[in-house]
Amino acid sequence: MGKNDKLIRKILENRTITYNEAERLLFKLGFELEICGSHHVFRKKGYFKNISIKKRKQLLPYQLRDLKEVLRDHGY
């Protein structure tokens, strides 16, 4: 099992991940980063939702929910 597979599994199991892990995964899924003040907004052409994550050590519960939604929309 690769690094990304383990990370996806952590997210789907509602376990906490770091900002850096989330960023790496979103880049792998084809998102681009736009920084707006303290928020980092990930956008993907053709995807209906933008993902906004504040750069902090661990993601907040609503940010994990957003990531789970992205994973489901991408077939995970």
C-alpha positions in Angstrom: 0.0 0.0 0.0 1.5 3.4 -1.0 1.7 6.6 0.9 -1.4 8.1 -0.9 -3.4 5.0 -0.2 -2.6 5.1 3.5 -3.5 8.8 3.6 -6.8 8.2 1.8 -7.6 5.4 4.3 -6.9 7.8 7.2 -9.3 10.4 5.8 -12.1 7.9 5.1 -11.7 6.5 8.7 -12.1 10.1 10.1 -8.5 10.2 11.5 -6.7 13.5 11.7 -4.2 14.5 9.1 -1.9 17.5 8.7 -2.2 20.4 6.3 0.8 19.2 4.4 -0.7 15.8 3.9 -4.0 17.3 2.6 -2.1 19.6 0.3 -0.1 16.7 -1.2 -3.3 14.7 -1.8 -5.1 17.6 -3.4 -2.2 18.3 -5.8 -2.2 14.6 -6.6 -5.9 14.9 -7.5 -5.2 17.8 -9.9 -6.1 20.8 -7.7 -4.2 24.1 -8.0 -3.5 26.3 -5.0 -4.4 30.0 -4.6 -3.5 31.8 -1.4 -6.0 34.3 -0.1 -4.7 35.8 3.1 -4.5 33.0 5.7 -6.7 30.7 3.6 -5.3 28.3 1.0 -8.0 27.7 -1.6 -7.6 24.6 -3.8 -9.4 24.8 -7.2 -9.8 22.3 -10.0 -11.0 23.1 -13.4 -14.3 21.2 -14.0 -14.8 20.5 -10.3 -17.8 22.2 -8.8 -16.4 23.0 -5.3 -13.4 24.9 -4.1 -11.6 23.5 -1.0 -10.5 26.2 1.5 -8.0 25.1 4.2 -6.3 27.3 6.7 -2.7 26.3 7.1 -2.4 24.8 10.6 -0.9 21.7 12.1 -4.0 19.5 11.9 -7.2 19.9 9.9 -10.5 20.8 11.5 -13.4 18.4 11.3 -15.3 20.3 8.6 -12.1 20.3 6.5 -11.9 16.5 6.8 -15.5 16.3 5.7 -14.7 18.4 2.6 -11.8 16.1 1.8 -14.0 13.0 2.2 -16.5 14.6 -0.2 -13.7 15.2 -2.7 -12.5 11.7 -2.4 -16.0 10.3 -3.0 -16.4 12.5 -6.0 -13.1 11.2 -7.4 -14.1 7.5 -7.0 -12.6 6.6 -3.6 
